[in-house]
């Protein structure tokens, strides 16, 4: 079976885009200040879990912050189940100190 030329170009472009994206994922790691805006956005996502759903920060689109809050809540539920966190407030308050998940060893 022969792949049409237009689809072959599309697959090649998709493969190139994926390669470039995955190559850039490790940029700056493990130094969190290499991308300081990510720390701010993640912090706002965690603060949304305290109950105030207004991010009070509108330099970036807020949907991403809400998505991070939902993901963080899922992580909190898992951490609560395995004994990492005693409460939601404990999870949010320990984040500035322990920004990496407890199971991750940063080298």
PLY file of the C-alpha trace (Angstrom):
ply
format ascii 1.0
element vertex 107
property float x
property float y
property float z
element edge 106
property int vertex1
property int vertex2
end_header
0.00 0.00 0.00
1.39 3.33 -1.00
0.94 6.43 1.20
-0.16 9.51 -0.75
2.50 12.21 -1.00
0.39 14.77 0.88
-0.05 12.41 3.84
3.61 11.49 3.84
4.51 15.17 4.22
2.00 15.55 7.02
3.43 12.56 8.90
6.97 13.86 8.41
5.94 17.27 9.79
4.22 15.62 12.75
7.31 13.51 13.51
9.55 16.58 13.32
7.25 18.58 15.61
7.15 15.74 18.15
10.94 15.37 18.08
11.48 19.09 18.67
8.88 19.18 21.46
10.26 16.15 23.30
13.84 17.40 22.93
12.91 20.66 24.68
11.20 19.07 27.67
14.40 18.79 29.68
15.42 22.41 29.16
16.59 23.92 32.43
15.95 20.85 34.57
16.48 20.35 37.46
16.91 24.11 37.99
13.40 25.43 38.52
14.39 29.07 38.08
15.33 28.44 34.44
11.65 29.04 33.68
10.45 31.28 36.52
6.99 31.84 35.07
6.21 28.13 35.47
6.78 28.34 39.21
4.38 31.31 39.39
1.68 29.62 37.32
1.97 26.35 39.26
1.77 28.29 42.53
-1.41 30.02 41.39
-2.87 26.66 40.42
-2.19 25.37 43.92
-3.61 28.51 45.55
-6.88 27.96 43.67
-7.27 24.82 45.78
-7.66 26.97 48.89
-11.14 27.95 47.68
-10.72 31.38 46.07
-11.29 30.64 42.38
-10.09 34.07 41.28
-6.43 33.68 40.29
-5.74 37.43 40.80
-3.22 37.11 37.96
-4.18 37.81 34.37
-0.90 38.11 32.47
-1.50 34.62 31.07
-4.75 32.87 30.11
-6.35 31.45 33.22
-7.68 28.16 31.83
-4.23 26.61 32.19
-4.14 27.58 35.87
-7.52 25.93 36.45
-6.35 22.78 34.63
-3.26 22.70 36.85
-5.48 23.03 39.91
-7.52 19.99 38.81
-4.34 17.97 38.16
-2.91 19.06 41.52
-6.11 18.01 43.25
-5.79 14.57 41.69
-2.19 14.41 42.88
-3.31 15.49 46.34
-5.91 12.71 46.47
-3.25 10.18 45.53
-0.79 11.64 48.08
-3.43 11.63 50.76
-4.15 7.99 50.03
-0.50 6.97 50.41
0.08 9.19 53.44
2.13 12.06 51.99
-0.39 14.77 52.94
-2.66 15.10 55.95
-4.99 17.72 54.46
-5.48 19.90 51.41
-4.02 22.85 53.30
-0.96 20.77 54.18
-0.51 19.92 50.48
-0.75 23.55 49.38
1.46 24.89 52.17
4.29 22.40 51.59
4.55 23.09 47.87
6.98 26.05 48.08
9.33 23.89 50.15
8.92 20.58 48.31
8.12 21.59 44.74
8.94 18.17 43.30
6.67 15.22 44.08
8.00 13.18 47.02
8.51 10.11 44.83
10.76 12.00 42.40
14.47 12.20 43.10
15.99 15.28 41.47
19.63 14.81 40.56
0 1
1 2
2 3
3 4
4 5
5 6
6 7
7 8
8 9
9 10
10 11
11 12
12 13
13 14
14 15
15 16
16 17
17 18
18 19
19 20
20 21
21 22
22 23
23 24
24 25
25 26
26 27
27 28
28 29
29 30
30 31
31 32
32 33
33 34
34 35
35 36
36 37
37 38
38 39
39 40
40 41
41 42
42 43
43 44
44 45
45 46
46 47
47 48
48 49
49 50
50 51
51 52
52 53
53 54
54 55
55 56
56 57
57 58
58 59
59 60
60 61
61 62
62 63
63 64
64 65
65 66
66 67
67 68
68 69
69 70
70 71
71 72
72 73
73 74
74 75
75 76
76 77
77 78
78 79
79 80
80 81
81 82
82 83
83 84
84 85
85 86
86 87
87 88
88 89
89 90
90 91
91 92
92 93
93 94
94 95
95 96
96 97
97 98
98 99
99 100
100 101
101 102
102 103
103 104
104 105
105 106
